């Protein structure tokens, strides 16, 4: 589990967990909101990574 993708997904999971606990009161809403945030964080990171792929850095 040392690839950048899995580390990013793990970090996104922790951030989503904290945001969901702070933003919602009902445990069911927390779970749904946390999963939605995690999916959004992961998908946006992958999309931004592919958009940056052709840049000459």
PDB file of N, H, CA, C and O in Angstrom:
ATOM      1  N   UNK A   1       0.828  -1.197   0.000  1.00  0.00           N
ATOM      2  CA  UNK A   1       0.000   0.000   0.000  1.00  0.00           C
ATOM      3  C   UNK A   1       0.867   1.252   0.000  1.00  0.00           C
ATOM      4  O   UNK A   1       0.568   2.201   0.725  1.00  0.00           O
ATOM      5  N   UNK A   2       1.909   1.277  -0.778  1.00  0.00           N
ATOM      6  H   UNK A   2       2.151   0.506  -1.367  1.00  0.00           H
ATOM      7  CA  UNK A   2       2.792   2.434  -0.776  1.00  0.00           C
ATOM      8  C   UNK A   2       2.649   3.285  -2.028  1.00  0.00           C
ATOM      9  O   UNK A   2       3.467   4.174  -2.265  1.00  0.00           O
ATOM     10  N   UNK A   3       1.624   3.029  -2.832  1.00  0.00           N
ATOM     11  H   UNK A   3       0.960   2.307  -2.640  1.00  0.00           H
ATOM     12  CA  UNK A   3       1.469   3.856  -4.022  1.00  0.00           C
ATOM     13  C   UNK A   3       0.823   5.194  -3.637  1.00  0.00           C
ATOM     14  O   UNK A   3       0.152   5.308  -2.611  1.00  0.00           O
ATOM     15  N   UNK A   4       1.038   6.168  -4.464  1.00  0.00           N
ATOM     16  H   UNK A   4       1.582   6.075  -5.298  1.00  0.00           H
ATOM     17  CA  UNK A   4       0.493   7.495  -4.189  1.00  0.00           C
ATOM     18  C   UNK A   4      -1.028   7.487  -4.163  1.00  0.00           C
ATOM     19  O   UNK A   4      -1.643   8.206  -3.376  1.00  0.00           O
ATOM     20  N   UNK A   5      -1.637   6.671  -5.027  1.00  0.00           N
ATOM     21  H   UNK A   5      -1.138   6.087  -5.667  1.00  0.00           H
ATOM     22  CA  UNK A   5      -3.102   6.630  -5.078  1.00  0.00           C
ATOM     23  C   UNK A   5      -3.691   6.155  -3.755  1.00  0.00           C
ATOM     24  O   UNK A   5      -4.632   6.766  -3.247  1.00  0.00           O
ATOM     25  N   UNK A   6      -3.157   5.081  -3.191  1.00  0.00           N
ATOM     26  H   UNK A   6      -2.393   4.585  -3.603  1.00  0.00           H
ATOM     27  CA  UNK A   6      -3.723   4.547  -1.950  1.00  0.00           C
ATOM     28  C   UNK A   6      -3.476   5.483  -0.778  1.00  0.00           C
ATOM     29  O   UNK A   6      -4.328   5.608   0.102  1.00  0.00           O
ATOM     30  N   UNK A   7      -2.342   6.132  -0.753  1.00  0.00           N
ATOM     31  H   UNK A   7      -1.649   6.030  -1.467  1.00  0.00           H
ATOM     32  CA  UNK A   7      -2.071   7.091   0.315  1.00  0.00           C
ATOM     33  C   UNK A   7      -3.023   8.283   0.191  1.00  0.00           C
ATOM     34  O   UNK A   7      -3.528   8.778   1.198  1.00  0.00           O
ATOM     35  N   UNK A   8      -3.268   8.742  -1.033  1.00  0.00           N
ATOM     36  H   UNK A   8      -2.857   8.339  -1.851  1.00  0.00           H
ATOM     37  CA  UNK A   8      -4.210   9.838  -1.256  1.00  0.00           C
ATOM     38  C   UNK A   8      -5.626   9.417  -0.873  1.00  0.00           C
ATOM     39  O   UNK A   8      -6.359  10.203  -0.272  1.00  0.00           O
ATOM     40  N   UNK A   9      -6.021   8.195  -1.210  1.00  0.00           N
ATOM     41  H   UNK A   9      -5.426   7.557  -1.699  1.00  0.00           H
ATOM     42  CA  UNK A   9      -7.350   7.705  -0.865  1.00  0.00           C
ATOM     43  C   UNK A   9      -7.514   7.578   0.651  1.00  0.00           C
ATOM     44  O   UNK A   9      -8.579   7.886   1.187  1.00  0.00           O
ATOM     45  N   UNK A  10      -6.478   7.132   1.336  1.00  0.00           N
ATOM     46  H   UNK A  10      -5.613   6.882   0.901  1.00  0.00           H
ATOM     47  CA  UNK A  10      -6.515   7.029   2.792  1.00  0.00           C
ATOM     48  C   UNK A  10      -6.625   8.413   3.433  1.00  0.00           C
ATOM     49  O   UNK A  10      -7.420   8.610   4.352  1.00  0.00           O
ATOM     50  N   UNK A  11      -5.840   9.358   2.955  1.00  0.00           N
ATOM     51  H   UNK A  11      -5.194   9.198   2.209  1.00  0.00           H
ATOM     52  CA  UNK A  11      -5.911  10.729   3.458  1.00  0.00           C
ATOM     53  C   UNK A  11      -7.302  11.319   3.205  1.00  0.00           C
ATOM     54  O   UNK A  11      -7.872  11.963   4.085  1.00  0.00           O
ATOM     55  N   UNK A  12      -7.844  11.102   2.013  1.00  0.00           N
ATOM     56  H   UNK A  12      -7.382  10.579   1.298  1.00  0.00           H
ATOM     57  CA  UNK A  12      -9.186  11.578   1.705  1.00  0.00           C
ATOM     58  C   UNK A  12     -10.232  10.957   2.619  1.00  0.00           C
ATOM     59  O   UNK A  12     -11.204  11.611   2.997  1.00  0.00           O
ATOM     60  N   UNK A  13     -10.029   9.699   2.971  1.00  0.00           N
ATOM     61  H   UNK A  13      -9.239   9.168   2.664  1.00  0.00           H
ATOM     62  CA  UNK A  13     -10.950   9.049   3.901  1.00  0.00           C
ATOM     63  C   UNK A  13     -10.917   9.675   5.281  1.00  0.00           C
ATOM     64  O   UNK A  13     -11.963   9.891   5.894  1.00  0.00           O
ATOM     65  N   UNK A  14      -9.719   9.969   5.775  1.00  0.00           N
ATOM     66  H   UNK A  14      -8.870   9.794   5.277  1.00  0.00           H
ATOM     67  CA  UNK A  14      -9.616  10.604   7.091  1.00  0.00           C
ATOM     68  C   UNK A  14     -10.214  12.006   7.083  1.00  0.00           C
ATOM     69  O   UNK A  14     -10.921  12.388   8.017  1.00  0.00           O
ATOM     70  N   UNK A  15      -9.936  12.762   6.048  1.00  0.00           N
ATOM     71  H   UNK A  15      -9.362  12.453   5.290  1.00  0.00           H
ATOM     72  CA  UNK A  15     -10.488  14.119   5.951  1.00  0.00           C
ATOM     73  C   UNK A  15     -12.004  14.060   5.836  1.00  0.00           C
ATOM     74  O   UNK A  15     -12.702  14.853   6.467  1.00  0.00           O
ATOM     75  N   UNK A  16     -12.519  13.140   5.048  1.00  0.00           N
ATOM     76  H   UNK A  16     -11.952  12.495   4.535  1.00  0.00           H
ATOM     77  CA  UNK A  16     -13.963  12.989   4.889  1.00  0.00           C
ATOM     78  C   UNK A  16     -14.623  12.592   6.204  1.00  0.00           C
ATOM     79  O   UNK A  16     -15.710  13.067   6.531  1.00  0.00           O
ATOM     80  N   UNK A  17     -13.962  11.723   6.950  1.00  0.00           N
ATOM     81  H   UNK A  17     -13.078  11.337   6.684  1.00  0.00           H
ATOM     82  CA  UNK A  17     -14.487  11.308   8.246  1.00  0.00           C
ATOM     83  C   UNK A  17     -14.636  12.501   9.185  1.00  0.00           C
ATOM     84  O   UNK A  17     -15.678  12.673   9.817  1.00  0.00           O
ATOM     85  N   UNK A  18     -13.599  13.317   9.275  1.00  0.00           N
ATOM     86  H   UNK A  18     -12.752  13.178   8.762  1.00  0.00           H
ATOM     87  CA  UNK A  18     -13.639  14.480  10.160  1.00  0.00           C
ATOM     88  C   UNK A  18     -14.694  15.485   9.693  1.00  0.00           C
ATOM     89  O   UNK A  18     -15.466  15.993  10.506  1.00  0.00           O
ATOM     90  N   UNK A  19     -14.731  15.771   8.403  1.00  0.00           N
ATOM     91  H   UNK A  19     -14.104  15.359   7.743  1.00  0.00           H
ATOM     92  CA  UNK A  19     -15.724  16.707   7.880  1.00  0.00           C
ATOM     93  C   UNK A  19     -17.143  16.204   8.122  1.00  0.00           C
ATOM     94  O   UNK A  19     -18.018  16.984   8.498  1.00  0.00           O
ATOM     95  N   UNK A  20     -17.379  14.913   7.913  1.00  0.00           N
ATOM     96  H   UNK A  20     -16.668  14.280   7.608  1.00  0.00           H
ATOM     97  CA  UNK A  20     -18.722  14.353   8.114  1.00  0.00           C
ATOM     98  C   UNK A  20     -19.135  14.420   9.578  1.00  0.00           C
ATOM     99  O   UNK A  20     -20.289  14.715   9.888  1.00  0.00           O
ATOM    100  N   UNK A  21     -18.199  14.149  10.474  1.00  0.00           N
ATOM    101  H   UNK A  21     -17.262  13.910  10.223  1.00  0.00           H
ATOM    102  CA  UNK A  21     -18.523  14.217  11.902  1.00  0.00           C
ATOM    103  C   UNK A  21     -18.824  15.641  12.340  1.00  0.00           C
ATOM    104  O   UNK A  21     -19.663  15.857  13.215  1.00  0.00           O
ATOM    105  N   UNK A  22     -18.154  16.604  11.746  1.00  0.00           N
ATOM    106  H   UNK A  22     -17.472  16.428  11.036  1.00  0.00           H
ATOM    107  CA  UNK A  22     -18.377  17.994  12.120  1.00  0.00           C
ATOM    108  C   UNK A  22     -19.612  18.606  11.458  1.00  0.00           C
ATOM    109  O   UNK A  22     -20.247  19.491  12.033  1.00  0.00           O
ATOM    110  N   UNK A  23     -19.951  18.151  10.275  1.00  0.00           N
ATOM    111  H   UNK A  23     -19.436  17.432   9.808  1.00  0.00           H
ATOM    112  CA  UNK A  23     -20.997  18.807   9.494  1.00  0.00           C
ATOM    113  C   UNK A  23     -22.393  18.235   9.724  1.00  0.00           C
ATOM    114  O   UNK A  23     -23.379  18.955   9.567  1.00  0.00           O
ATOM    115  N   UNK A  24     -22.501  16.968  10.088  1.00  0.00           N
ATOM    116  H   UNK A  24     -21.700  16.382  10.216  1.00  0.00           H
ATOM    117  CA  UNK A  24     -23.805  16.325  10.218  1.00  0.00           C
ATOM    118  C   UNK A  24     -23.978  15.759  11.616  1.00  0.00           C
ATOM    119  O   UNK A  24     -22.999  15.399  12.271  1.00  0.00           O
ATOM    120  N   UNK A  25     -25.233  15.679  12.079  1.00  0.00           N
ATOM    121  H   UNK A  25     -26.028  15.972  11.548  1.00  0.00           H
ATOM    122  CA  UNK A  25     -25.517  15.177  13.427  1.00  0.00           C
ATOM    123  C   UNK A  25     -25.982  13.725  13.436  1.00  0.00           C
ATOM    124  O   UNK A  25     -25.590  12.960  14.317  1.00  0.00           O
ATOM    125  N   UNK A  26     -26.797  13.342  12.489  1.00  0.00           N
ATOM    126  H   UNK A  26     -27.116  13.964  11.774  1.00  0.00           H
ATOM    127  CA  UNK A  26     -27.338  11.988  12.427  1.00  0.00           C
ATOM    128  C   UNK A  26     -26.279  11.025  11.881  1.00  0.00           C
ATOM    129  O   UNK A  26     -25.649  11.327  10.867  1.00  0.00           O
ATOM    130  N   UNK A  27     -26.068   9.872  12.531  1.00  0.00           N
ATOM    131  H   UNK A  27     -26.580   9.627  13.354  1.00  0.00           H
ATOM    132  CA  UNK A  27     -25.045   8.936  12.045  1.00  0.00           C
ATOM    133  C   UNK A  27     -25.268   8.464  10.606  1.00  0.00           C
ATOM    134  O   UNK A  27     -24.306   8.264   9.864  1.00  0.00           O
ATOM    135  N   UNK A  28     -26.505   8.289  10.216  1.00  0.00           N
ATOM    136  H   UNK A  28     -27.287   8.451  10.818  1.00  0.00           H
ATOM    137  CA  UNK A  28     -26.785   7.862   8.840  1.00  0.00           C
ATOM    138  C   UNK A  28     -26.385   8.950   7.850  1.00  0.00           C
ATOM    139  O   UNK A  28     -25.821   8.655   6.796  1.00  0.00           O
ATOM    140  N   UNK A  29     -26.675  10.206   8.183  1.00  0.00           N
ATOM    141  H   UNK A  29     -27.133  10.445   9.039  1.00  0.00           H
ATOM    142  CA  UNK A  29     -26.269  11.330   7.331  1.00  0.00           C
ATOM    143  C   UNK A  29     -24.758  11.479   7.313  1.00  0.00           C
ATOM    144  O   UNK A  29     -24.180  11.812   6.278  1.00  0.00           O
ATOM    145  N   UNK A  30     -24.114  11.237   8.442  1.00  0.00           N
ATOM    146  H   UNK A  30     -24.584  10.967   9.282  1.00  0.00           H
ATOM    147  CA  UNK A  30     -22.656  11.305   8.509  1.00  0.00           C
ATOM    148  C   UNK A  30     -22.021  10.287   7.571  1.00  0.00           C
ATOM    149  O   UNK A  30     -21.068  10.601   6.858  1.00  0.00           O
ATOM    150  N   UNK A  31     -22.549   9.069   7.576  1.00  0.00           N
ATOM    151  H   UNK A  31     -23.322   8.813   8.155  1.00  0.00           H
ATOM    152  CA  UNK A  31     -22.008   8.023   6.712  1.00  0.00           C
ATOM    153  C   UNK A  31     -22.196   8.377   5.239  1.00  0.00           C
ATOM    154  O   UNK A  31     -21.274   8.238   4.435  1.00  0.00           O
ATOM    155  N   UNK A  32     -23.390   8.833   4.899  1.00  0.00           N
ATOM    156  H   UNK A  32     -24.139   8.946   5.553  1.00  0.00           H
ATOM    157  CA  UNK A  32     -23.667   9.184   3.499  1.00  0.00           C
ATOM    158  C   UNK A  32     -22.819  10.371   3.049  1.00  0.00           C
ATOM    159  O   UNK A  32     -22.241  10.348   1.962  1.00  0.00           O
ATOM    160  N   UNK A  33     -22.747  11.396   3.877  1.00  0.00           N
ATOM    161  H   UNK A  33     -23.217  11.415   4.759  1.00  0.00           H
ATOM    162  CA  UNK A  33     -21.971  12.586   3.540  1.00  0.00           C
ATOM    163  C   UNK A  33     -20.477  12.271   3.457  1.00  0.00           C
ATOM    164  O   UNK A  33     -19.789  12.765   2.565  1.00  0.00           O
ATOM    165  N   UNK A  34     -19.973  11.449   4.385  1.00  0.00           N
ATOM    166  H   UNK A  34     -20.533  11.048   5.111  1.00  0.00           H
ATOM    167  CA  UNK A  34     -18.566  11.065   4.361  1.00  0.00           C
ATOM    168  C   UNK A  34     -18.211  10.268   3.119  1.00  0.00           C
ATOM    169  O   UNK A  34     -17.160  10.486   2.516  1.00  0.00           O
ATOM    170  N   UNK A  35     -19.086   9.342   2.733  1.00  0.00           N
ATOM    171  H   UNK A  35     -19.939   9.165   3.222  1.00  0.00           H
ATOM    172  CA  UNK A  35     -18.836   8.553   1.515  1.00  0.00           C
ATOM    173  C   UNK A  35     -18.876   9.445   0.276  1.00  0.00           C
ATOM    174  O   UNK A  35     -18.066   9.281  -0.638  1.00  0.00           O
ATOM    175  N   UNK A  36     -19.808  10.377   0.247  1.00  0.00           N
ATOM    176  H   UNK A  36     -20.465  10.510   0.989  1.00  0.00           H
ATOM    177  CA  UNK A  36     -19.893  11.305  -0.887  1.00  0.00           C
ATOM    178  C   UNK A  36     -18.649  12.194  -0.965  1.00  0.00           C
ATOM    179  O   UNK A  36     -18.112  12.420  -2.050  1.00  0.00           O
ATOM    180  N   UNK A  37     -18.198  12.690   0.171  1.00  0.00           N
ATOM    181  H   UNK A  37     -18.634  12.507   1.052  1.00  0.00           H
ATOM    182  CA  UNK A  37     -16.985  13.514   0.183  1.00  0.00           C
ATOM    183  C   UNK A  37     -15.763  12.712  -0.253  1.00  0.00           C
ATOM    184  O   UNK A  37     -14.943  13.196  -1.033  1.00  0.00           O
ATOM    185  N   UNK A  38     -15.642  11.486   0.252  1.00  0.00           N
ATOM    186  H   UNK A  38     -16.308  11.092   0.886  1.00  0.00           H
ATOM    187  CA  UNK A  38     -14.498  10.654  -0.118  1.00  0.00           C
ATOM    188  C   UNK A  38     -14.480  10.389  -1.627  1.00  0.00           C
ATOM    189  O   UNK A  38     -13.431  10.469  -2.267  1.00  0.00           O
ATOM    190  N   UNK A  39     -15.639  10.076  -2.178  1.00  0.00           N
ATOM    191  H   UNK A  39     -16.491  10.011  -1.658  1.00  0.00           H
ATOM    192  CA  UNK A  39     -15.723   9.825  -3.623  1.00  0.00           C
ATOM    193  C   UNK A  39     -15.380  11.088  -4.410  1.00  0.00           C
ATOM    194  O   UNK A  39     -14.692  11.021  -5.429  1.00  0.00           O
ATOM    195  N   UNK A  40     -15.856  12.228  -3.940  1.00  0.00           N
ATOM    196  H   UNK A  40     -16.414  12.283  -3.112  1.00  0.00           H
ATOM    197  CA  UNK A  40     -15.570  13.488  -4.635  1.00  0.00           C
ATOM    198  C   UNK A  40     -14.083  13.839  -4.549  1.00  0.00           C
ATOM    199  O   UNK A  40     -13.488  14.260  -5.541  1.00  0.00           O
ATOM    200  N   UNK A  41     -13.483  13.670  -3.371  1.00  0.00           N
ATOM    201  H   UNK A  41     -13.967  13.328  -2.565  1.00  0.00           H
ATOM    202  CA  UNK A  41     -12.051  13.946  -3.215  1.00  0.00           C
ATOM    203  C   UNK A  41     -11.215  13.038  -4.115  1.00  0.00           C
ATOM    204  O   UNK A  41     -10.303  13.502  -4.799  1.00  0.00           O
ATOM    205  N   UNK A  42     -11.528  11.760  -4.111  1.00  0.00           N
ATOM    206  H   UNK A  42     -12.269  11.383  -3.556  1.00  0.00           H
ATOM    207  CA  UNK A  42     -10.758  10.797  -4.893  1.00  0.00           C
ATOM    208  C   UNK A  42     -10.931  11.041  -6.394  1.00  0.00           C
ATOM    209  O   UNK A  42      -9.953  11.061  -7.141  1.00  0.00           O
ATOM    210  N   UNK A  43     -12.169  11.225  -6.826  1.00  0.00           N
ATOM    211  H   UNK A  43     -12.963  11.210  -6.219  1.00  0.00           H
ATOM    212  CA  UNK A  43     -12.421  11.455  -8.253  1.00  0.00           C
ATOM    213  C   UNK A  43     -11.792  12.750  -8.739  1.00  0.00           C
ATOM    214  O   UNK A  43     -11.207  12.792  -9.821  1.00  0.00           O
ATOM    215  N   UNK A  44     -11.910  13.807  -7.942  1.00  0.00           N
ATOM    216  H   UNK A  44     -12.385  13.772  -7.063  1.00  0.00           H
ATOM    217  CA  UNK A  44     -11.333  15.083  -8.381  1.00  0.00           C
ATOM    218  C   UNK A  44      -9.806  15.013  -8.429  1.00  0.00           C
ATOM    219  O   UNK A  44      -9.197  15.619  -9.311  1.00  0.00           O
ATOM    220  N   UNK A  45      -9.179  14.291  -7.507  1.00  0.00           N
ATOM    221  H   UNK A  45      -9.674  13.799  -6.791  1.00  0.00           H
ATOM    222  CA  UNK A  45      -7.722  14.157  -7.539  1.00  0.00           C
ATOM    223  C   UNK A  45      -7.268  13.390  -8.775  1.00  0.00           C
ATOM    224  O   UNK A  45      -6.263  13.745  -9.391  1.00  0.00           O
ATOM    225  N   UNK A  46      -8.001  12.344  -9.140  1.00  0.00           N
ATOM    226  H   UNK A  46      -8.817  12.056  -8.640  1.00  0.00           H
ATOM    227  CA  UNK A  46      -7.649  11.576 -10.332  1.00  0.00           C
ATOM    228  C   UNK A  46      -7.833  12.424 -11.588  1.00  0.00           C
ATOM    229  O   UNK A  46      -6.980  12.409 -12.475  1.00  0.00           O
ATOM    230  N   UNK A  47      -8.934  13.158 -11.670  1.00  0.00           N
ATOM    231  H   UNK A  47      -9.627  13.170 -10.950  1.00  0.00           H
ATOM    232  CA  UNK A  47      -9.188  14.003 -12.840  1.00  0.00           C
ATOM    233  C   UNK A  47      -8.139  15.104 -12.945  1.00  0.00           C
ATOM    234  O   UNK A  47      -7.621  15.358 -14.033  1.00  0.00           O
ATOM    235  N   UNK A  48      -7.824  15.755 -11.846  1.00  0.00           N
ATOM    236  H   UNK A  48      -8.246  15.549 -10.963  1.00  0.00           H
ATOM    237  CA  UNK A  48      -6.807  16.816 -11.875  1.00  0.00           C
ATOM    238  C   UNK A  48      -5.439  16.237 -12.236  1.00  0.00           C
ATOM    239  O   UNK A  48      -4.664  16.864 -12.958  1.00  0.00           O
ATOM    240  N   UNK A  49      -5.151  15.040 -11.731  1.00  0.00           N
ATOM    241  H   UNK A  49      -5.781  14.530 -11.145  1.00  0.00           H
ATOM    242  CA  UNK A  49      -3.894  14.387 -12.086  1.00  0.00           C
ATOM    243  C   UNK A  49      -3.781  14.123 -13.580  1.00  0.00           C
ATOM    244  O   UNK A  49      -2.724  14.339 -14.173  1.00  0.00           O
ATOM    245  N   UNK A  50      -4.871  13.656 -14.192  1.00  0.00           N
ATOM    246  H   UNK A  50      -5.730  13.482 -13.710  1.00  0.00           H
ATOM    247  CA  UNK A  50      -4.846  13.404 -15.632  1.00  0.00           C
ATOM    248  C   UNK A  50      -4.794  14.705 -16.427  1.00  0.00           C
ATOM    249  O   UNK A  50      -4.191  14.747 -17.499  1.00  0.00           O
ATOM    250  N   UNK A  51      -5.409  15.749 -15.926  1.00  0.00           N
ATOM    251  H   UNK A  51      -5.899  15.715 -15.055  1.00  0.00           H
ATOM    252  CA  UNK A  51      -5.329  17.042 -16.623  1.00  0.00           C
ATOM    253  C   UNK A  51      -3.920  17.614 -16.562  1.00  0.00           C
ATOM    254  O   UNK A  51      -3.486  18.295 -17.491  1.00  0.00           O
ATOM    255  N   UNK A  52      -3.204  17.345 -15.478  1.00  0.00           N
ATOM    256  H   UNK A  52      -3.557  16.791 -14.724  1.00  0.00           H
ATOM    257  CA  UNK A  52      -1.840  17.845 -15.334  1.00  0.00           C
ATOM    258  C   UNK A  52      -0.814  16.950 -16.022  1.00  0.00           C
ATOM    259  O   UNK A  52       0.343  17.346 -16.157  1.00  0.00           O
ATOM    260  N   UNK A  53      -1.203  15.766 -16.456  1.00  0.00           N
ATOM    261  H   UNK A  53      -2.143  15.444 -16.346  1.00  0.00           H
ATOM    262  CA  UNK A  53      -0.275  14.800 -17.045  1.00  0.00           C
ATOM    263  C   UNK A  53       0.525  15.359 -18.225  1.00  0.00           C
ATOM    264  O   UNK A  53       1.731  15.119 -18.289  1.00  0.00           O
ATOM    265  N   UNK A  54      -0.088  16.093 -19.161  1.00  0.00           N
ATOM    266  H   UNK A  54      -1.067  16.289 -19.108  1.00  0.00           H
ATOM    267  CA  UNK A  54       0.714  16.562 -20.304  1.00  0.00           C
ATOM    268  C   UNK A  54       1.582  17.786 -20.003  1.00  0.00           C
ATOM    269  O   UNK A  54       2.376  18.193 -20.852  1.00  0.00           O
ATOM    270  N   UNK A  55       1.450  18.374 -18.826  1.00  0.00           N
ATOM    271  H   UNK A  55       0.805  18.044 -18.137  1.00  0.00           H
ATOM    272  CA  UNK A  55       2.260  19.556 -18.515  1.00  0.00           C
ATOM    273  C   UNK A  55       3.720  19.151 -18.305  1.00  0.00           C
ATOM    274  O   UNK A  55       3.997  18.103 -17.722  1.00  0.00           O
ATOM    275  N   UNK A  56       4.635  19.966 -18.770  1.00  0.00           N
ATOM    276  H   UNK A  56       4.410  20.817 -19.243  1.00  0.00           H
ATOM    277  CA  UNK A  56       6.069  19.593 -18.708  1.00  0.00           C
ATOM    278  C   UNK A  56       6.743  19.956 -17.381  1.00  0.00           C
ATOM    279  O   UNK A  56       7.595  20.843 -17.348  1.00  0.00           O
ATOM    280  N   UNK A  57       6.380  19.295 -16.312  1.00  0.00           N
ATOM    281  H   UNK A  57       5.687  18.574 -16.338  1.00  0.00           H
ATOM    282  CA  UNK A  57       7.023  19.567 -15.020  1.00  0.00           C
ATOM    283  C   UNK A  57       8.058  18.534 -14.737  1.00  0.00           C
ATOM    284  O   UNK A  57       8.713  18.586 -13.696  1.00  0.00           O
TER     285      UNK A  57
END
